[in-house]
Amino acid sequence: MVFVNLALLARDVGEMQSRATTIYGFMGAFVPLAFMAVCLRLYTRYKFAKIGADDILISIGFVLYIGLMIATIYAVMYGLGLHMKDVRHETEVSMQKVVFLKLPRQQCGFTSQVLYPPALGVIKMSIIMFLLRVLPVDHAWRKPLYGLAAWVVASESAFTIALFLQCRPLNFYWDKTIEGTCFDQPKFYYVDASLNMTTDIIILSLPWFIFRHLNLSKRRRYELLSVCSVGVFTLISSIVRLPYLHNLNQSKDPTWDVVDICIWSIAELGSAITLSSVPAIRPLIAHYFPTFMGSRSKSSNNSGPSNHAPSAGSRKTDIAAHASQTRSNKPHWLSYTELEDIDDVSPGGQKRSDSDMESQRNILTPSQSVTVPGKVKH
């Protein structure tokens, strides 16, 4: 693909207006934050726990996000952000291969269309996997979460496939000079927006039902709920985009008006990657800046007595003693499963057997807890 100087696209350079600066400004704000968040997240998991499915998925989502940003940069070089009257006809067809101009869409380009659904779906899957990671293996909400994960995969996959089938031949999508047909795209995109908002509401609501039944301190509960605050911003983004989506359907200046949808997509995905990584990064912050995070041991000791199952009290005492020894060099408020990741190493440094780990999980039910110096395990 040949890069095109924006000045060459204008009929009258002196009168040309461009919103390219706005697009690049949003990229400059959200892409570096997302990059740092993913890097710190992976480093934290590697150093203090294990890299899990949620970390792998958020990394894939970031790669897709970068792909979308590259497609957007190409689109800007072909005229995205200019008034339609300033874009030469010979450049328009090339631009439409990258950027979606003629019909409304929540994303800023055809390539972005193909990248956006899987990127958003993978990020949502990462959040779901995070929730599964912090829940006990026998928790009642695990099955609904798996069902939600299946729905996200199915819906985003179906939508991505439909994007390639929206016009026949596909070339008709960006070149209306040839013969072809497209299905009712505006309705298709409105349905997609509605489904995305519904999924956002579910992801936003589920943690309030899940974590209220766990025996957690208020501080720990708020830490876990923070990861799902991502749903608030994505939901707001979807709502804000709806009027732009409607207006773009009737726009006579799509290369200019589509920028509003584009920048909201950049902000939505970038903030989702960043915010969903914050809870995973907290152990790193607590390790190097303990005073910044505050004293956890004090709040834990003042949170009240732990609930012990009378039939397993002596065994819990042994587990607490072992946990105190094996966690001496680890942050003392890692998530439920991350604490299990530390516990699967015996005092002698050998990997514990699966049967031993399963026995420990059977003791530590969601309604029970183990008191560890400076930490309450749930």
C-alpha positions as CSV (number, residue, x, y, z in Angstrom):
1,M,0.0,0.0,0.0
2,V,1.3,3.4,-1.0
3,F,1.3,6.2,1.6
4,V,-0.5,9.3,0.4
5,N,0.4,12.7,1.6
6,L,-2.6,14.5,2.9
7,A,-1.7,17.6,1.0
8,L,-2.1,15.7,-2.2
9,L,-5.7,14.8,-1.3
10,A,-6.9,18.4,-1.1
11,R,-8.1,20.4,-4.0
12,D,-7.3,23.6,-2.2
13,V,-4.6,23.1,0.4
14,G,-5.1,26.5,1.8
15,E,-8.8,25.8,2.6
16,M,-8.4,22.2,3.8
17,Q,-9.6,21.3,7.3
18,S,-8.6,18.0,8.9
19,R,-9.5,16.2,12.1
20,A,-6.4,13.9,11.8
21,T,-4.9,15.7,14.9
22,T,-7.9,14.6,17.0
23,I,-7.5,11.0,15.9
24,Y,-3.8,11.0,16.6
25,G,-4.4,12.7,19.9
26,F,-6.7,9.9,21.1
27,M,-4.2,7.3,19.9
28,G,-1.4,9.1,21.7
29,A,-3.4,9.1,24.9
30,F,-4.8,5.6,25.0
31,V,-2.4,3.3,23.1
32,P,0.7,4.0,25.5
33,L,-1.5,3.4,28.5
34,A,-2.8,0.1,27.2
35,F,0.7,-0.9,26.2
36,M,2.1,-0.2,29.7
37,A,-0.8,-1.9,31.4
38,V,-0.4,-5.1,29.4
39,C,3.4,-5.2,30.0
40,L,3.1,-4.6,33.7
41,R,0.3,-7.1,34.0
42,L,2.4,-9.8,32.3
43,Y,5.4,-9.0,34.4
44,T,3.4,-9.0,37.6
45,R,1.9,-12.4,36.8
46,Y,5.3,-13.8,35.9
47,K,6.9,-12.5,39.0
48,F,4.3,-13.2,41.7
49,A,1.8,-15.7,40.3
50,K,1.1,-17.5,37.0
51,I,0.2,-16.2,33.6
52,G,-3.3,-17.3,33.1
53,A,-6.0,-17.4,30.3
54,D,-7.1,-13.9,31.2
55,D,-3.6,-12.5,30.7
56,I,-3.2,-14.3,27.4
57,L,-6.6,-13.0,26.1
58,I,-5.9,-9.4,27.1
59,S,-2.5,-9.7,25.2
60,I,-4.4,-10.9,22.1
61,G,-6.8,-8.1,22.5
62,F,-4.0,-5.6,22.6
63,V,-2.5,-7.0,19.4
64,L,-5.9,-6.6,17.7
65,Y,-6.1,-3.1,19.1
66,I,-2.8,-2.2,17.5
67,G,-4.0,-3.7,14.2
68,L,-7.0,-1.4,14.4
69,M,-4.8,1.6,15.1
70,I,-2.6,0.8,12.1
71,A,-5.7,0.5,9.9
72,T,-6.9,3.9,11.2
73,I,-3.5,5.5,10.4
74,Y,-3.7,4.2,6.9
75,A,-7.3,5.6,6.6
76,V,-6.1,9.0,7.7
77,M,-3.4,9.0,5.1
78,Y,-6.1,8.3,2.5
79,G,-8.3,11.1,3.7
80,L,-10.1,10.1,6.9
81,G,-10.8,13.4,8.8
82,L,-11.0,15.5,5.7
83,H,-14.2,16.9,4.3
84,M,-15.5,14.8,1.5
85,K,-15.1,17.7,-1.0
86,D,-11.4,17.7,-0.3
87,V,-10.9,14.1,-1.1
88,R,-10.1,13.3,-4.7
89,H,-12.2,10.7,-6.4
90,E,-9.2,8.5,-7.4
91,T,-8.2,8.3,-3.7
92,E,-11.7,7.5,-2.5
93,V,-11.9,3.9,-3.6
94,S,-8.5,3.1,-2.0
95,M,-9.5,4.8,1.2
96,Q,-12.8,2.9,1.5
97,K,-10.8,-0.4,1.4
98,V,-9.5,0.8,4.8
99,V,-12.1,3.1,6.1
100,F,-15.9,2.7,6.1
101,L,-17.4,5.8,4.6
102,K,-20.7,5.2,2.8
103,L,-22.6,3.3,5.5
104,P,-22.8,3.7,9.3
105,R,-20.6,1.6,11.6
106,Q,-19.4,1.7,15.1
107,Q,-15.9,1.5,13.9
108,C,-13.9,3.7,11.5
109,G,-13.0,1.4,8.7
110,F,-13.6,-1.9,6.9
111,T,-10.4,-3.3,8.3
112,S,-11.4,-1.9,11.6
113,Q,-14.7,-3.6,11.2
114,V,-13.0,-6.9,10.9
115,L,-10.7,-6.3,13.9
116,Y,-13.1,-4.5,16.2
117,P,-15.5,-7.4,17.1
118,P,-12.8,-9.9,17.9
119,A,-10.8,-7.3,19.9
120,L,-13.8,-6.3,21.9
121,G,-14.8,-10.0,22.4
122,V,-11.4,-11.0,23.5
123,I,-11.3,-8.2,26.1
124,K,-14.7,-9.3,27.4
125,M,-13.5,-12.9,27.6
126,S,-10.4,-11.7,29.5
127,I,-12.7,-10.1,32.1
128,I,-14.8,-13.3,32.4
129,M,-11.7,-15.4,32.8
130,F,-10.5,-13.1,35.5
131,L,-13.8,-13.6,37.4
132,L,-13.4,-17.4,36.9
133,R,-9.8,-17.1,38.2
134,V,-10.7,-15.5,41.5
135,L,-13.7,-17.8,42.2
136,P,-13.4,-21.1,44.0
137,V,-13.5,-24.2,41.7
138,D,-16.9,-25.2,43.0
139,H,-18.6,-21.8,43.1
140,A,-22.1,-21.8,41.8
141,W,-21.5,-18.8,39.5
142,R,-18.9,-20.6,37.4
143,K,-21.4,-22.2,35.1
144,P,-23.2,-19.0,34.3
145,L,-19.8,-17.4,33.6
146,Y,-18.9,-20.2,31.2
147,G,-22.3,-19.7,29.5
148,L,-21.6,-16.0,29.1
149,A,-18.2,-16.7,27.7
150,A,-19.8,-19.0,25.1
151,W,-22.3,-16.3,24.2
152,V,-19.5,-13.7,23.7
153,V,-17.5,-16.1,21.5
154,A,-20.5,-17.1,19.4
155,S,-21.9,-13.6,18.9
156,E,-18.6,-11.9,18.1
157,S,-17.6,-14.7,15.7
158,A,-21.0,-14.6,13.9
159,F,-20.8,-10.8,13.6
160,T,-17.2,-11.0,12.2
161,I,-18.2,-13.6,9.6
162,A,-21.3,-11.5,8.7
163,L,-19.0,-8.6,7.9
164,F,-17.5,-10.5,5.0
165,L,-20.9,-11.4,3.7
166,Q,-22.6,-8.0,4.0
167,C,-21.9,-7.3,0.3
168,R,-21.7,-9.5,-2.7
169,P,-19.2,-9.3,-4.2
170,L,-17.2,-7.9,-1.3
171,N,-15.6,-5.3,-3.6
172,F,-19.0,-3.6,-3.9
173,Y,-18.5,-2.6,-0.2
174,W,-15.9,0.0,-1.2
175,D,-16.5,0.4,-5.0
176,K,-20.1,1.3,-5.8
177,T,-19.2,1.6,-9.5
178,I,-19.5,-2.1,-10.0
179,E,-22.6,-4.2,-9.8
180,G,-23.5,-5.8,-6.4
181,T,-25.9,-5.9,-3.5
182,C,-25.6,-5.4,0.3
183,F,-28.1,-6.4,3.0
184,D,-29.7,-3.8,5.2
185,Q,-26.5,-2.7,6.9
186,P,-27.9,0.1,9.2
187,K,-30.3,-2.4,11.0
188,F,-27.5,-4.9,11.2
189,Y,-25.2,-2.4,13.0
190,Y,-28.0,-1.3,15.3
191,V,-28.6,-4.9,16.3
192,D,-24.9,-5.3,17.0
193,A,-24.8,-2.2,19.1
194,S,-27.8,-3.5,21.1
195,L,-26.2,-6.9,21.7
196,N,-23.0,-5.3,22.8
197,M,-24.8,-3.0,25.3
198,T,-26.7,-6.0,26.7
199,T,-23.4,-7.9,27.2
200,D,-21.8,-4.9,28.8
201,I,-24.8,-4.6,31.3
202,I,-24.5,-8.3,32.2
203,I,-20.7,-8.2,32.7
204,L,-21.2,-5.0,34.8
205,S,-23.9,-6.6,36.9
206,L,-22.6,-10.1,37.5
207,P,-19.8,-9.2,40.0
208,W,-22.3,-7.6,42.4
209,F,-24.2,-10.9,42.6
210,I,-21.1,-13.0,42.7
211,F,-18.8,-11.3,45.3
212,R,-21.5,-10.4,47.8
213,H,-21.8,-14.1,48.7
214,L,-18.0,-14.5,49.2
215,N,-16.5,-14.0,52.7
216,L,-14.4,-11.0,51.7
217,S,-13.4,-7.8,53.4
218,K,-15.0,-4.6,51.9
219,R,-11.6,-3.5,50.6
220,R,-11.0,-6.8,48.8
221,R,-14.5,-6.8,47.4
222,Y,-14.1,-3.3,46.0
223,E,-10.8,-4.4,44.4
224,L,-12.5,-7.2,42.6
225,L,-15.4,-5.1,41.5
226,S,-13.0,-2.5,40.0
227,V,-12.1,-4.8,37.1
228,C,-15.7,-4.8,36.0
229,S,-15.9,-1.0,36.0
230,V,-14.7,-1.5,32.5
231,G,-18.3,-2.3,31.6
232,V,-19.4,1.2,32.7
233,F,-17.2,2.9,30.1
234,T,-17.9,0.5,27.3
235,L,-21.6,0.8,28.0
236,I,-21.3,4.6,27.9
237,S,-19.3,4.4,24.7
238,S,-22.0,2.3,23.0
239,I,-24.7,4.7,24.1
240,V,-22.8,7.8,23.0
241,R,-22.0,6.2,19.6
242,L,-25.7,5.5,18.8
243,P,-26.6,9.1,17.7
244,Y,-23.4,9.3,15.7
245,L,-24.3,6.0,14.1
246,H,-27.7,7.3,13.2
247,N,-26.4,10.6,11.9
248,L,-23.7,9.0,9.8
249,N,-26.3,7.0,7.9
250,Q,-27.7,10.2,6.5
251,S,-24.4,12.1,6.4
252,K,-23.3,13.9,3.2
253,D,-19.8,14.3,4.7
254,P,-18.9,10.8,6.0
255,T,-15.1,11.3,5.9
256,W,-15.5,14.1,8.4
257,D,-18.4,12.8,10.5
258,V,-17.1,9.3,11.0
259,V,-14.2,10.6,13.1
260,D,-16.6,10.8,16.1
261,I,-17.3,7.1,16.0
262,C,-13.6,6.4,15.4
263,I,-12.3,8.2,18.4
264,W,-14.9,6.6,20.7
265,S,-13.8,3.2,19.5
266,I,-10.1,4.1,20.2
267,A,-11.0,5.3,23.7
268,E,-13.3,2.3,24.4
269,L,-10.8,-0.4,23.6
270,G,-7.8,1.4,25.0
271,S,-9.5,2.1,28.4
272,A,-11.0,-1.4,28.5
273,I,-7.5,-3.0,28.2
274,T,-6.0,-0.6,30.7
275,L,-8.7,-0.7,33.4
276,S,-9.1,-4.5,33.2
277,S,-5.4,-4.8,33.9
278,V,-5.3,-2.7,37.1
279,P,-6.3,-5.4,39.6
280,A,-3.6,-7.7,38.1
281,I,-0.9,-4.9,38.5
282,R,-1.7,-4.2,42.2
283,P,0.6,-6.8,43.6
284,L,3.5,-5.2,41.8
285,I,2.6,-1.8,43.2
286,A,2.2,-3.3,46.7
287,H,5.6,-5.0,46.5
288,Y,7.6,-1.9,45.5
289,F,5.4,0.8,47.1
290,P,3.8,-0.8,50.2
291,T,3.1,2.6,51.8
292,F,1.3,3.7,48.7
293,M,-1.1,0.8,48.9
294,G,-1.6,1.2,52.7
295,S,-1.2,-1.4,55.5
296,R,-3.1,-4.5,54.6
297,S,-2.3,-6.3,57.8
298,K,-3.9,-3.7,59.9
299,S,-7.1,-3.6,58.0
300,S,-7.2,-7.4,58.0
301,N,-6.7,-7.7,61.7
302,N,-9.4,-5.2,62.4
303,S,-11.9,-6.7,60.0
304,G,-13.2,-9.1,62.6
305,P,-12.9,-12.8,63.3
306,S,-12.8,-15.3,60.5
307,N,-15.5,-17.9,60.0
308,H,-14.0,-21.3,60.7
309,A,-15.7,-24.6,60.0
310,P,-15.6,-26.5,63.3
311,S,-15.0,-29.9,61.7
312,A,-11.8,-28.7,59.9
313,G,-10.3,-26.3,62.4
314,S,-7.1,-28.1,63.1
315,R,-6.4,-28.7,59.4
316,K,-6.9,-25.0,58.6
317,T,-4.4,-24.1,61.3
318,D,-1.8,-26.3,59.5
319,I,-2.6,-24.7,56.2
320,A,-2.3,-21.2,57.7
321,A,1.1,-22.1,59.1
322,H,2.3,-23.4,55.7
323,A,0.8,-20.3,53.9
324,S,2.7,-18.0,56.3
325,Q,6.0,-19.7,55.4
326,T,5.5,-19.9,51.7
327,R,4.2,-16.4,51.2
328,S,6.9,-14.6,53.1
329,N,8.2,-13.0,49.9
330,K,4.9,-12.5,48.2
331,P,2.4,-9.6,48.3
332,H,-0.1,-10.5,51.0
333,W,-3.3,-9.7,49.3
334,L,-3.2,-11.7,46.0
335,S,-6.5,-13.0,44.7
336,Y,-8.0,-16.3,45.7
337,T,-6.5,-18.3,42.9
338,E,-3.2,-16.5,43.0
339,L,-2.8,-17.6,46.6
340,E,-3.5,-21.1,45.4
341,D,-0.7,-20.6,42.8
342,I,1.7,-19.9,45.7
343,D,0.3,-22.7,47.8
344,D,1.0,-25.3,45.1
345,V,4.7,-25.3,46.1
346,S,5.7,-27.2,49.1
347,P,8.1,-25.8,51.8
348,G,10.8,-27.9,50.2
349,G,10.4,-26.1,46.9
350,Q,8.7,-29.1,45.2
351,K,5.5,-28.9,43.2
352,R,2.6,-30.2,45.2
353,S,0.5,-33.0,43.8
354,D,-2.9,-32.3,42.3
355,S,-4.6,-34.5,45.0
356,D,-3.0,-32.3,47.7
357,M,-4.2,-29.2,46.0
358,E,-7.7,-30.6,45.6
359,S,-7.8,-31.5,49.3
360,Q,-6.9,-27.9,50.2
361,R,-9.6,-26.5,47.9
362,N,-12.2,-28.8,49.4
363,I,-11.4,-27.3,52.8
364,L,-11.4,-23.7,51.7
365,T,-15.0,-23.3,50.6
366,P,-16.4,-19.9,49.6
367,S,-18.0,-19.5,53.0
368,Q,-14.9,-20.2,54.9
369,S,-11.6,-18.4,55.4
370,V,-8.1,-18.9,56.7
371,T,-6.4,-16.3,58.8
372,V,-2.8,-15.6,57.8
373,P,-0.6,-13.0,59.4
374,G,-1.3,-9.9,57.4
375,K,-3.8,-11.6,55.1
376,V,-7.3,-13.1,55.2
377,K,-7.7,-15.9,52.7
378,H,-11.1,-16.6,51.2
